[in-house]
Amino acid sequence: MELKRVVVTGLGALTPIGNTKDEFWDGLISGKSGAAPITYYDTEKFKTKFACELKNFNATDFFDRKEARKMDKFAQYAMVAADEAIEDSKLNLEEVNKLRVGVIWGAGIGGLETFQQEVLNFAAGDGSPRFNPFFIPKMIADIAPANISIKHGFMGPNYTTVSACASSANAIFDALNSIRLGYCDVIVTGGSEAAVTIAGMGGFNAMHALSTRNESPETASRPFDGSRDGFVLGEGAGALVLEEYEHAKARGAKIYAEVAGGGLSSDAYHMTAPHPEGIGVVEVMKNCLENAGLKPEDVDHINTHGTSTPLGDVAELKAITKVFGSHAKHININSTKSMTGHLLGAAGAIEAISVILAMEHNIVPPTINHTTVDENIDPELNLTLNKAQKREVKVAMSNTFGFGGHNACVLFKKID
């Protein structure tokens, strides 16, 4: 069976450094930090008092109040990003065969704020189980793609992938395969997360996973830096419209890039820590290259998982060196989490959009906040430090890994 080609025809982004794909890109190439003191709740007793919140986002700009109350933030974010991507694709919703349009979405947690609030309300009461009738539908992780499909009438496959921080990269790979195998013509894919909450921040603090650089939040996310002390939590959504190549070509769609391939693997090592030698990461990148039919020397740019944790950053760069060998020093490597923070289940989608736009503009966004050399990192690697770099980008890879040892990798190339 001959696999169908799959291309990207629409993008949508809602991030801590920009509320549209164009604003997001401007934030990336200018090296903008999305980190700031938390505004959602009183942080006085918390170890970490900052995060990468969305700026100037009002749900009522997109939904009426009644509709907004029925959705957790993570689902609101999904709807907004998906709508932008669909509009950007210029897909004719009156003519497209909606039986062959699906929504495959990623979320690592789902409606955490809803769950938190309902439990707090119960604990403050008299013990009677008076829960909001929308509690469960707002909380479940699969409600985001459900809402997107209901709004637009998309009747193809509809589900959520949950693989922690690899969730939306996992969703993109699933979407790729659904179109490759001929099951669908179009899939709206991506991911969303809204975990900047008391429970989210408290839980990650308890794990000692978050930076506590409260005196300088804008510089706290510093992947590959010798003084990094943990990741910065972010929120938002990224959406991509994937489309079968001939279907896109027939309607004259703008094609951003071809989805060349993807890969999945497991560390099979630890609940939260990466394998120190990056064994699972080596395998996922090898799998991705093989799936795409490309060689290591074809890759120009890698957007790393690069969370700004002491162990994870070193393990990933070791893995890159093992897979790419001497070519590794010719690749522009970066971590856009230095600017957006870590969007958990939405990270893979947002970072896929970053590498696609890097190919379109032939500019690689920087890894900001680097001031201190880490002696455990090969100094010959080009980590695109502190300033965007112009270069031709024909092939770009995006790595995304999650707690539990989940590894996902997607590869994009300029359309032939």
Buried (B, 14 or more C-beta within 10 A) or exposed (E): EEEBBBBBBBBBBBBBBBBBBBBBBEBBBBBBBBBBEBEBEEBEEBBBBBBBBBBEBEBEEBBEEEBBEBBBBBBBBBBBBBBBBBEBBEBEEEEBEBEBBBBBBBBBBBBBBBBBBBEEEBEEEEEEEEEBEBBBBBBBBBBBBBBBBEEBEBBBBBBBBBBBBBBBBBBBBBBBBBBBEEBBBBBBBBBBBBBBBBBBBBBBBEEEBBBBBBEEBBBBBBBBBBBBBBBBBBBBBBBBBBBBBEBBBEBEBEBBBBBBBBBBBEBEBEEBBBBEBBBBBBBBBBBBBEBBEBEBEBBBBBBBBBBBBEBBBBBBBBBBBBBBEEBBBBBBBBBBBBBBBBBBBBBBBBBBBBBBBBBBBBBBBBBBBBEEEBEEBBEEBBBBBEEBBEBEBBBBBBBBBBBBBBBBBBBBBBBE
